[in-house]
Amino acid sequence: MSFAFGRDDVVMIVDFPDSVSMAAVSLTVKAGGTVRTRATPLLTVEEIDEAVRREVIFRAAGA
């Protein structure tokens, strides 16, 4: 955990077993109304390599 000046007062890096667990904690904390949070998922090099290898079919709007 680090303290910061600017838009964010505290920056924490936490490790959860999966995205659903993180969402559950985030929803619970936000429901209290006293703390605002923002989650930024971090990906490993291996996860980015996998993403690069995946074929994605995409057609832009109007194309």
C-alpha positions as a Markdown table, in Angstrom:
| # | Residue | x | y | z |
|---|---|---|---|---|
| 1 | Met | 0.0 | 0.0 | 0.0 |
| 2 | Ser | 1.2 | 3.5 | -0.8 |
| 3 | Phe | -0.1 | 6.9 | -0.1 |
| 4 | Ala | -0.3 | 9.4 | -3.0 |
| 5 | Phe | -1.1 | 13.0 | -3.8 |
| 6 | Gly | -3.6 | 13.8 | -6.5 |
| 7 | Arg | -6.8 | 12.0 | -7.6 |
| 8 | Asp | -6.1 | 8.9 | -5.6 |
| 9 | Asp | -5.1 | 9.0 | -1.9 |
| 10 | Val | -4.1 | 5.4 | -1.5 |
| 11 | Val | -2.9 | 2.8 | -4.0 |
| 12 | Met | -3.0 | -0.8 | -3.1 |
| 13 | Ile | -2.0 | -3.9 | -5.0 |
| 14 | Val | -4.0 | -6.9 | -3.8 |
| 15 | Asp | -4.1 | -10.5 | -5.0 |
| 16 | Phe | -7.4 | -12.3 | -5.3 |
| 17 | Pro | -7.9 | -15.9 | -6.5 |
| 18 | Asp | -10.1 | -14.7 | -9.4 |
| 19 | Ser | -12.0 | -11.7 | -10.8 |
| 20 | Val | -15.3 | -12.7 | -9.1 |
| 21 | Ser | -13.7 | -12.6 | -5.7 |
| 22 | Met | -12.4 | -9.1 | -6.4 |
| 23 | Ala | -15.8 | -8.0 | -7.6 |
| 24 | Ala | -17.5 | -9.4 | -4.4 |
| 25 | Val | -15.1 | -7.4 | -2.2 |
| 26 | Ser | -15.4 | -4.3 | -4.3 |
| 27 | Leu | -19.2 | -4.4 | -4.2 |
| 28 | Thr | -19.2 | -4.9 | -0.5 |
| 29 | Val | -16.9 | -2.0 | 0.3 |
| 30 | Lys | -18.7 | 0.3 | -2.1 |
| 31 | Ala | -22.1 | -0.6 | -0.6 |
| 32 | Gly | -21.0 | 1.1 | 2.6 |
| 33 | Gly | -20.8 | 4.4 | 0.8 |
| 34 | Thr | -17.8 | 5.8 | 2.7 |
| 35 | Val | -15.0 | 4.6 | 0.4 |
| 36 | Arg | -14.8 | 5.0 | -3.4 |
| 37 | Thr | -12.7 | 2.3 | -5.1 |
| 38 | Arg | -11.4 | 1.6 | -8.6 |
| 39 | Ala | -9.9 | -1.7 | -9.7 |
| 40 | Thr | -7.4 | -2.0 | -12.4 |
| 41 | Pro | -6.7 | -5.6 | -13.3 |
| 42 | Leu | -3.0 | -6.4 | -13.9 |
| 43 | Leu | -2.0 | -9.0 | -16.4 |
| 44 | Thr | 1.1 | -11.2 | -16.4 |
| 45 | Val | 3.4 | -11.4 | -19.4 |
| 46 | Glu | 2.0 | -14.9 | -20.1 |
| 47 | Glu | -1.6 | -13.6 | -20.1 |
| 48 | Ile | -0.7 | -10.9 | -22.6 |
| 49 | Asp | 1.1 | -13.5 | -24.8 |
| 50 | Glu | -2.0 | -15.6 | -24.7 |
| 51 | Ala | -4.2 | -12.6 | -25.7 |
| 52 | Val | -1.9 | -11.8 | -28.6 |
| 53 | Arg | -2.3 | -15.4 | -29.9 |
| 54 | Arg | -6.1 | -15.4 | -29.7 |
| 55 | Glu | -8.0 | -14.7 | -32.9 |
| 56 | Val | -10.6 | -12.0 | -32.5 |
| 57 | Ile | -13.2 | -11.3 | -35.1 |
| 58 | Phe | -14.2 | -7.6 | -35.1 |
| 59 | Arg | -15.9 | -5.4 | -37.6 |
| 60 | Ala | -15.9 | -1.6 | -36.8 |
| 61 | Ala | -19.2 | 0.2 | -36.8 |
| 62 | Gly | -20.1 | 1.4 | -40.3 |
| 63 | Ala | -17.7 | -0.9 | -42.0 |
